[in-house]
Amino acid sequence: MRNIALFYGSTNGNTAAVAQLIQREFVATGAANVELFDIADFFLEEMLDFELLLLGTPTWDTGQLQKDWEQVFAEFDNLELGGKRIALFGLGDQVGYPATFVDALCFLANKVSERGAQIVGRWPTLGYTFTSSWAVVEGAFVGLVLDEDNQPELTELRVAAWVQQLLIEFDLKAHQ
């Protein structure tokens, strides 16, 4: 069984709850253990101990990084992430902030790409209603997108589908 690190920032608890849901979903497959790292309590250099990483962030206000990510963002500049596969997930409010929906995902995607990581886990934009998002690249989100404000009933289904997608993209085999 492989080990995956999941780093997240969470202000109101929604991203932390989704991180735990993703962890349970991976463990249920029998293909991977997921270790959770709240970035308010850990240094980003912990990422270097893992080949497979998940990064989660909500988008705050008008497209801004969550405050814990904002405080550690410069730490990325000291990391060499070449050879690592990273999947991203983000939370946003497509109704309240349709012009900056999940923009914070873009900041993480750009930074980890700049540091040499391969991003996996792109997610379709179908099923969301927004006017603009920097997190859309070539017609798809750079990672899983969840809206706990307006579509909480879809979270578990989307997480389950994304984990199945990542089993393939991370080259993991589930136990039958």
C-alpha positions as CSV (number, residue, x, y, z in Angstrom):
1,M,0.0,0.0,0.0
2,R,1.4,3.4,-1.0
3,N,1.5,6.5,1.2
4,I,0.0,9.8,0.1
5,A,0.4,13.1,1.9
6,L,-2.6,15.5,1.9
7,F,-1.7,19.1,2.8
8,Y,-4.6,21.5,3.4
9,G,-5.6,24.8,4.8
10,S,-8.9,25.3,6.4
11,T,-10.5,28.3,8.1
12,N,-14.1,27.3,8.8
13,G,-13.5,23.5,8.8
14,N,-15.0,22.7,5.4
15,T,-11.6,21.9,3.7
16,A,-10.5,19.9,6.8
17,A,-13.8,17.8,6.5
18,V,-13.2,17.2,2.8
19,A,-9.6,16.2,3.5
20,Q,-10.9,13.6,6.0
21,L,-13.4,12.4,3.4
22,I,-10.7,12.0,0.8
23,Q,-8.6,10.1,3.3
24,R,-11.4,7.7,4.1
25,E,-12.2,7.2,0.4
26,F,-8.6,6.3,-0.4
27,V,-8.3,4.0,2.6
28,A,-11.5,2.2,1.6
29,T,-9.9,1.3,-1.8
30,G,-7.1,-0.6,0.0
31,A,-4.7,1.1,-2.4
32,A,-3.2,3.9,-0.3
33,N,-2.9,5.4,3.1
34,V,-3.4,9.2,3.3
35,E,-1.6,11.2,5.9
36,L,-3.2,14.5,6.7
37,F,-1.1,17.7,7.2
38,D,-2.9,20.9,8.3
39,I,-0.5,23.5,7.0
40,A,-1.1,25.7,10.0
41,D,0.8,23.0,12.0
42,F,3.4,21.6,9.6
43,F,6.2,22.9,7.3
44,L,5.8,22.4,3.6
45,E,9.2,20.6,3.5
46,E,7.3,17.6,4.9
47,M,6.1,17.2,1.2
48,L,9.6,16.0,0.3
49,D,9.1,12.7,2.0
50,F,6.3,11.7,-0.4
51,E,6.0,11.0,-4.1
52,L,2.3,11.4,-4.2
53,L,0.7,14.6,-2.8
54,L,-2.8,16.1,-2.5
55,L,-3.1,19.8,-1.8
56,G,-6.4,21.4,-0.7
57,T,-7.5,25.0,-0.3
58,P,-10.6,27.1,-0.2
59,T,-10.8,30.3,-2.1
60,W,-11.4,33.3,0.1
61,D,-13.1,36.7,-0.7
62,T,-12.4,37.6,-4.3
63,G,-10.1,34.8,-5.4
64,Q,-7.6,34.9,-2.6
65,L,-5.6,32.1,-1.0
66,Q,-6.7,30.9,2.4
67,K,-4.7,32.6,5.2
68,D,-2.7,29.5,6.3
69,W,-1.6,28.9,2.7
70,E,-0.8,32.6,2.3
71,Q,1.5,32.5,5.3
72,V,3.5,29.5,4.1
73,F,3.3,30.1,0.3
74,A,6.9,31.5,0.2
75,E,8.2,28.1,1.6
76,F,7.5,26.6,-1.9
77,D,10.4,28.5,-3.2
78,N,12.8,26.3,-1.2
79,L,11.3,23.0,-2.4
80,E,12.3,20.9,-5.4
81,L,9.2,19.0,-6.4
82,G,10.5,17.3,-9.5
83,G,9.3,13.7,-9.8
84,K,6.3,14.3,-7.5
85,R,2.7,13.8,-8.7
86,I,0.3,16.3,-7.1
87,A,-3.4,16.4,-7.3
88,L,-5.3,19.6,-6.2
89,F,-8.7,20.1,-4.7
90,G,-10.4,23.4,-3.9
91,L,-13.5,24.7,-2.3
92,G,-15.4,27.8,-3.5
93,D,-18.7,29.5,-3.8
94,Q,-19.9,29.7,-7.4
95,V,-23.0,31.7,-6.5
96,G,-21.4,34.3,-4.2
97,Y,-18.2,34.7,-6.2
98,P,-18.9,33.5,-9.8
99,A,-16.1,35.7,-11.3
100,T,-13.4,34.3,-9.0
101,F,-14.6,30.8,-8.4
102,V,-11.8,28.6,-6.9
103,D,-9.1,31.0,-8.2
104,A,-6.8,29.9,-5.3
105,L,-6.4,26.6,-7.0
106,C,-4.6,28.4,-9.8
107,F,-2.0,29.8,-7.4
108,L,-1.2,26.4,-6.0
109,A,-1.1,24.8,-9.5
110,N,1.2,27.4,-10.8
111,K,3.6,27.2,-7.8
112,V,3.9,23.4,-7.8
113,S,4.4,23.3,-11.5
114,E,7.1,26.0,-11.2
115,R,8.8,23.8,-8.6
116,G,8.8,20.8,-11.0
117,A,5.8,18.7,-9.9
118,Q,3.5,17.0,-12.4
119,I,-0.2,17.9,-11.8
120,V,-2.8,15.2,-12.1
121,G,-6.5,15.0,-11.2
122,R,-8.0,17.6,-13.6
123,W,-11.8,17.9,-13.2
124,P,-14.5,18.8,-15.6
125,T,-16.4,22.1,-15.4
126,L,-19.7,20.5,-16.2
127,G,-22.2,20.9,-13.4
128,Y,-20.9,24.2,-12.1
129,T,-22.3,27.7,-12.8
130,F,-19.7,30.5,-12.7
131,T,-18.6,33.3,-15.0
132,S,-14.8,33.0,-14.6
133,S,-12.1,31.0,-12.9
134,W,-8.3,31.1,-13.1
135,A,-8.4,27.4,-12.1
136,V,-9.8,26.5,-15.5
137,V,-7.0,25.5,-17.9
138,E,-7.8,24.0,-21.4
139,G,-11.5,23.6,-20.5
140,A,-11.1,21.8,-17.2
141,F,-10.4,22.7,-13.6
142,V,-6.8,22.0,-12.5
143,G,-8.2,19.8,-9.7
144,L,-11.3,18.6,-8.0
145,V,-13.7,21.5,-7.3
146,L,-16.3,21.4,-4.5
147,D,-18.9,24.0,-3.5
148,E,-20.0,23.3,0.1
149,D,-22.2,26.4,0.1
150,N,-24.4,25.6,-2.9
151,Q,-23.8,21.9,-3.8
152,P,-22.9,20.0,-0.6
153,E,-25.0,17.1,-1.7
154,L,-22.6,16.4,-4.5
155,T,-19.4,16.4,-2.4
156,E,-19.3,12.7,-1.6
157,L,-20.1,11.6,-5.1
158,R,-17.5,14.0,-6.6
159,V,-14.8,12.9,-4.1
160,A,-15.5,9.2,-4.7
161,A,-15.2,9.7,-8.5
162,W,-12.0,11.8,-8.2
163,V,-10.4,9.2,-5.9
164,Q,-11.1,6.5,-8.5
165,Q,-9.6,8.8,-11.2
166,L,-6.5,9.3,-9.0
167,L,-6.0,5.5,-8.5
168,I,-5.3,5.4,-12.2
169,E,-3.3,8.7,-12.5
170,F,-1.2,7.8,-9.4
171,D,-0.7,4.3,-10.8
172,L,-2.3,2.7,-7.7
173,K,-4.1,-0.6,-7.7
174,A,-7.2,-1.1,-5.5
175,H,-7.8,-4.4,-3.7
176,Q,-10.7,-6.2,-5.2
